[in-house]
Amino acid sequence: MPTKSEMIGAALARAVKATTGITSAKLGAAPFRTNLGDVPTLDAGPDGGMQVRFLLDQVSTGTDQLLAWTLLKPGARYARHRHHNCDEFMIVLKGYGHIDCETGEAPAGEGDVLYWPRGAWHGFNNSSNADVVLIWGWVGAGSVEASGTEMATAPP
């Protein structure tokens, strides 16, 4: 029986292949390995409410893909935004909250796998009293600068 980590890895590989038809072998990328504990944590929200670790990106792998780990403290929000140059996927590893997308808010919790094509508005709100842990990534951009991120200026 596969471990939870193996199932998540297989799901990520299927998502990348299904959305782009690209595998790392086609890109000619070199193998890369890191450990969550070796990657610096960036405070990306007010009062440390959102912490991000960029696990794989253009600098570390030389590809146009990005994989990140995010912790949202209770009440923290991954603000509504969209990417003009990449698709985004997300897996809720721990906790629950609400996704903010073009059709409104919807609950999302542990084990949910989410996908937004480029140009689709989205965000995540930790509406719970516990930490939320997310794994998310981009296909088509290996850096924040390359993603074409646009932040929403007003609520939907």
MOQUI-V763545 format. One record per helix or strand. SS is the DSSP state (A for helix, B for strand). FROM is the first residue (numbers start at 0). LEN is the number of residues. Records with the same first field share a line. If there is no record, write none. Layout:
BEGIN
SS = FROM-LEN / FROM-LEN
END
This chain:
BEGIN
A = 3-17 / 23-4 / 35-3 / 45-3 / 57-4 / 143-4
B = 41-2 / 49-7 / 64-8 / 76-7 / 86-8 / 95-6 / 103-6 / 112-4 / 121-4 / 131-8 / 148-3
END
